[in-house]
Amino acid sequence: MSVAENFRAIKTALGDKIILVAVTKNHGVEAMREAIDAGASDIGENRVQEAAEKFQTLDRQVTRHLIGHLQTNKVKAAVKLFDVIQSVDSQHLAAAIDKAAAAAGKVQDILIQVNVAREEQKSGVLSEDLNALITFVDAAKNLRLRGLMMIAPNFDDVEECRPLFKRMRNLFDELKPAREAFDFLSMGMTHDYKIAVEEGANVVRIGTAIFGARLYT
Ligand SMILES: *Cc1c(COP(=O)(O)O)cnc(C)c1O
């Protein structure tokens, strides 16, 4: 199946209430255009440099999501390029984004990435540190917290993701009532998005199932 067919099949299955972020990392701008022409409104990229090169030649209007780990030396460029930064996981990073957004005269939409599986060496704030980070973000004038994001571990049995998705959903539901514009629960990728949606995800990030396997050279 073509990129357009893949995209439309998934989009139709998800319906209108779930945001489908088409993850174009390691694919060219042509693939990006193909997805957008098929109806993609949201594009996800992992790396600032790669995204900068592709977005430069992209002649389409879409919402641009940074979904990969962000280093502080790339923050200024990221704030220029992305509508939503999904991978905020420390006060240090949040402070850097706030400062860059202020300099750019922008209020930056962000999600906080939670390491709900407590995987070592993985990005994401631990759940016990989440409230402190939220307090910090709330006080930052140029950040707008739009929700939470998680990446599930790569289990052999994808059902093992389900309790983690449930836990994220609970965190999200606890936080949401007291907050404005706190709308996005971003969880689910190609191998686990169906379970993520069953457990309440309203943003999914899908690469392989739309664009095919990524070639790493
Ligand atoms: C690559 C990536 C995705 C998409 O992964 P697929 O398995 O190709 O769907 C989603 N989220 C993040 C954070 C990623 O890095």
The ligand as an SDF file (V2000), in Angstrom:
LIG
                    3D

 15 15  0  0  0  0  0  0  0  0999 V2000
    9.9090    6.9510   16.0100 C   0  0  0  0  0  0  0  0  0  0  0  0
    8.9370    7.3770   17.0230 C   0  0  0  0  0  0  0  0  0  0  0  0
    7.5660    7.1250   16.8520 C   0  0  0  0  0  0  0  0  0  0  0  0
    7.0020    6.3350   15.6960 C   0  0  0  0  0  0  0  0  0  0  0  0
    7.4180    5.0120   15.7880 O   0  0  0  0  0  0  0  0  0  0  0  0
    6.8120    3.8770   14.8210 P   0  0  0  0  0  0  0  0  0  0  0  0
    7.0450    2.6280   15.5720 O   0  0  0  0  0  0  0  0  0  0  0  0
    7.5840    3.9440   13.5490 O   0  0  0  0  0  0  0  0  0  0  0  0
    5.3770    4.1590   14.6240 O   0  0  0  0  0  0  0  0  0  0  0  0
    6.7030    7.6000   17.8170 C   0  0  0  0  0  0  0  0  0  0  0  0
    7.1350    8.2870   18.8990 N   0  0  0  0  0  0  0  0  0  0  0  0
    8.4390    8.5480   19.0890 C   0  0  0  0  0  0  0  0  0  0  0  0
    8.8500    9.3140   20.2860 C   0  0  0  0  0  0  0  0  0  0  0  0
    9.3800    8.0910   18.1650 C   0  0  0  0  0  0  0  0  0  0  0  0
   10.6710    8.3390   18.3820 O   0  0  0  0  0  0  0  0  0  0  0  0
  1  2  1  0
  2  3  1  0
  2 14  2  0
  3  4  1  0
  3 10  2  0
  4  5  1  0
  5  6  1  0
  6  7  2  0
  6  8  1  0
  6  9  1  0
 10 11  1  0
 11 12  2  0
 12 13  1  0
 12 14  1  0
 14 15  1  0
M  END
$$$$
